[in-house]
Amino acid sequence: MQQTYSPAPFEKPASTASDTPADSTHLSLAALRQVTLIGRVAMNLADGDITSDQAGQLDGQVSSIQSQIAADLQADGGTLSPTDAQAIQQLQSQVSQTIYGDTHNGATLPPPSTWSKAENRGDVEAGRIAIDETAGSISSDQAQQLTSQLLTIHQQMVTDMQANGGTLTPTEAQAINQLQSQLSQQISQAAHGGQS
């Protein structure tokens, strides 16, 4: 089952091509959750919320799930069976809880419905940066610069949300979305040698 990233991992696919943002890509739900997990680890490490040892352990857990996905896909002829997809989702949920617990003194992860689209998109962008750096599509200097921009956007979002009781105003949400779209394009251009 394919989902359109546009831009939050919990949204339904865009209905038409004109609704799809320039940075959209089609990912399975399992793949999209993987990118989000990678991004959450990278963002929390960059923010100083987890140590490099914790990040290494979490990356190892995410990598183990990726290996399981690859094995299941191979065994199932290129698609995940419903049973395998459910098992993968459970593993990903456990890692997600571990990430949250490590960064919030053991607190329980709030339900996804409480996460803003901007927060989800930031995690996905961080995952894209980390994956592109690991794949050699961008240099460590480029990754550091893009991550710095992402952290600046994230800090602006946090500041705006704190000023408004935990939410973004429509104007603030639009401004954050525009900054995230610009960063998304920069990530794509960096990873593809300046091509959009």
C-alpha positions in Angstrom: 0.0 0.0 0.0 1.5 3.3 -1.1 0.9 6.6 0.7 1.7 10.1 -0.6 3.9 12.2 1.7 2.2 15.5 1.6 3.8 16.5 4.1 2.7 14.8 7.3 3.0 11.0 7.8 -0.5 10.7 9.1 -2.3 12.4 6.2 -4.3 10.7 3.5 -2.9 10.7 -0.1 -3.4 13.9 -2.1 -6.4 13.6 -4.3 -5.0 15.1 -7.5 -1.6 15.9 -9.0 -2.2 19.6 -8.5 -2.7 19.0 -4.7 0.7 17.2 -4.4 3.5 19.5 -3.2 6.8 19.6 -5.2 8.6 17.5 -2.5 6.1 14.7 -2.5 7.2 11.1 -2.9 5.3 7.9 -2.7 6.3 5.7 0.2 4.8 2.7 1.9 3.6 3.5 5.4 6.4 1.3 6.8 9.0 3.3 4.8 7.5 6.6 5.8 7.6 5.6 9.5 11.3 4.5 9.0 12.2 8.0 7.5 10.4 9.6 10.4 12.2 7.5 13.0 15.5 8.3 11.5 14.7 12.0 11.5 13.5 12.0 15.1 16.8 10.4 16.2 18.8 12.9 14.1 16.8 15.9 15.4 17.1 14.8 19.0 20.8 14.3 18.7 21.3 17.7 17.0 19.1 19.3 19.7 21.3 17.7 22.4 18.3 15.8 23.8 20.1 12.4 23.5 23.7 11.4 23.5 25.6 10.0 20.6 25.5 6.6 22.4 21.7 6.7 22.6 21.5 7.8 19.0 23.7 4.9 18.0 21.5 2.4 19.9 18.3 3.9 18.4 19.8 3.9 14.9 20.7 0.3 15.4 17.1 -0.5 16.3 15.8 1.4 13.2 18.3 -0.4 11.0 17.2 -3.8 12.4 13.6 -3.0 11.5 14.8 -2.0 8.0 16.5 -5.3 7.7 13.3 -7.0 8.8 11.3 -5.0 6.2 13.7 -6.0 3.5 13.5 -9.7 4.5 9.7 -9.6 4.7 9.4 -7.9 1.3 11.7 -10.5 -0.3 9.7 -13.3 1.3 6.4 -11.8 0.3 7.2 -11.1 -3.3 7.7 -7.3 -2.9 4.9 -6.4 -0.6 4.4 -6.7 3.1 1.7 -9.2 4.1 -0.9 -7.7 6.6 0.7 -9.8 9.4 4.2 -8.6 8.5 3.0 -5.0 8.2 1.4 -5.2 11.6 4.5 -6.7 13.2 6.7 -4.0 11.6 4.3 -1.3 12.8 4.6 -2.7 16.3 8.4 -2.7 16.2 8.4 0.9 14.9 5.9 2.0 17.6 8.2 0.5 20.3 11.3 2.4 18.9 9.1 5.6 18.6 8.3 5.2 22.3 11.9 4.6 23.2 12.9 7.8 21.3 10.3 9.8 23.1 11.1 8.3 26.5 14.8 8.9 26.1 14.1 12.6 25.3 11.3 13.2 27.8 12.6 11.5 31.0 10.7 8.3 30.4 7.3 9.9 29.6 4.8 8.1 27.4 4.5 9.1 23.8 1.3 11.2 23.2 -1.0 9.9 20.5 -0.2 10.9 16.9 -3.3 13.0 16.6 -1.7 15.5 18.9 1.4 16.0 16.7 1.3 19.0 14.3 1.8 18.7 10.6 4.8 21.0 10.9 6.4 18.7 13.6 5.8 15.6 11.5 7.3 17.3 8.4 10.3 18.4 10.3 11.0 14.8 11.4 10.7 13.6 7.8 13.0 16.4 6.5 15.6 15.4 9.2 15.3 11.8 8.1 15.8 12.8 4.5 19.0 14.7 5.4 20.3 11.8 7.5 19.5 9.2 4.7 21.1 11.4 2.0 24.2 11.9 4.0 24.5 8.2 4.8 24.0 7.4 1.1 26.7 9.8 0.1 24.2 12.0 -1.8 25.2 15.0 0.3 28.4 15.8 2.1 28.7 16.1 5.9 29.1 19.8 5.5 25.9 20.0 3.5 24.1 17.9 6.0 25.3 20.1 8.9 24.2 23.2 7.1 20.7 21.8 6.2 20.3 20.4 9.7 21.2 23.9 11.1 18.4 25.4 8.9 16.0 22.7 10.1 16.8 23.4 13.7 16.2 27.1 13.1 12.8 26.4 11.7 12.1 24.0 14.5 13.0 26.6 17.1 10.8 29.2 15.4 7.9 26.7 15.5 8.5 25.9 19.2 8.6 29.6 20.0 5.4 30.3 18.1 3.6 27.3 19.7 4.7 28.3 23.2 3.3 31.8 22.6 0.0 30.4 21.5 -0.8 27.7 24.0 0.8 24.8 22.1 -0.5 25.5 18.6 0.4 27.6 15.6 -1.8 30.3 14.3 -2.8 29.9 10.6 -0.4 32.7 9.7 2.5 31.0 11.6 1.6 27.6 10.2 1.8 29.0 6.7 5.1 30.7 7.4 6.6 27.5 8.8 5.2 25.5 5.9 6.9 27.9 3.5 10.2 27.6 5.3 9.9 23.8 5.3 9.1 23.8 1.6 12.2 25.9 0.8 14.3 23.6 2.9 12.8 20.5 1.2 13.8 22.0 -2.1 17.3 22.7 -0.9 17.6 19.1 0.3 16.5 17.8 -3.1 18.9 20.1 -4.9 21.8 19.2 -2.7 21.1 15.4 -3.1 20.6 15.7 -6.8 23.4 18.0 -7.8 21.4 21.2 -8.0 18.5 19.7 -9.9 14.9 20.2 -8.6 
